[in-house]
């Protein structure tokens, strides 16, 4: 059967973009459970506060290795399921398995190993989803496409982050356990996450049809022609926009990493006044951190559709800069808060930043990339997410212990300052699409 060859990508309908992005709900469900609960699991299994960053190092290392490899492989895959969908499915199956095993960790090394498997599996699914937007959408719809992903990221994270709190306060499950034991609420949150992850990705796999090779080639020839090159040559020849965004991402993700690994320690010690992981106060505080993470993700989901509208009236760079400043102020404000309910106000700024982080850099980047290597370069772009996390894993523990006297709250403040610095740097980025 012949394939009708078009010279320009068609605009997709709202529901087509919805279906191709829906799997991100599952991906973020797993990612949010990881972010909100892994430090809690580590502390429960005996980790000291200054040891937590180095235990988290497995997550960014997994991304550093997996994303460019999967990006390259998916760029060169054409099968019955499509180009990107085989990797969605593989990552979902492995992630679901890891989510089921993680809360049953009995010792610290086992939990760290589960984090490595979980994060590597999430990355197998995540990178091809990013590249799919570049594959399927014309440049005029890419901001909307990444915004739709941000919406599902927000929705998935809201539910996942709040699950331990809801299971305790609504369904009556126990949120405390003996020394070295993971609370029942955390275990069942991960079990539910395992199911949701796989189901959401299966929805996208079953309801999205990728362009066949001949049709994709006709689109690629219209957008950008690139020479074949080696891995090293391609990395060294990154577009200027990508290099500029790399610096922005570096400072942004140190701030985010500080938040993910230290919010539980900072809130439970600074506001709830305890470091005893078996106490009711600690677990109440840890549950409330999950609610706070749900709040920022919920606000991010709402803002996902407003940010593209703001970008039309200003620019994507300006929107991203304003959002990062709001996130930085949100993190810094935690230092001054004594009433845990006020943390929800801080999370509004973090949510605005998170919504923009998930969409604006990728929308800016996509217009500067050769379309046939979209997956590869999206994977390489992940270097500038995971490298700052690796540096953070090495340095933040040292700073927290030796400079901040073991007070994790100061590490959050540092994260906020670096996010504001990233906001200033984004104004120097060249946005190719907006320059046309």
BELLINPE-V198127 format. One record per run of one state. SS is the DSSP state (A for helix, B for strand, O for the rest). FROM is the first residue (numbers start at 1). LEN is the number of residues. If there is no record, write none. Layout:
# BELLINPE-V198127
SS/FROM/LEN + SS/FROM/LEN
This chain:
# BELLINPE-V198127
O/1/13 + A/14/8 + O/22/1 + A/23/22 + O/45/7 + A/52/4 + O/56/1 + A/57/19 + O/76/9 + A/85/18 + O/103/5 + A/108/29 + O/137/2 + A/139/31 + O/170/14 + A/184/24 + O/208/5 + A/213/11 + O/224/7 + A/231/6 + O/237/3 + A/240/31 + O/271/9 + A/280/34 + O/314/2 + A/316/21 + O/337/3 + A/340/18 + O/358/2 + A/360/7 + O/367/4 + A/371/11 + O/382/1 + A/383/21 + O/404/4 + A/408/19 + O/427/5 + A/432/4 + O/436/1
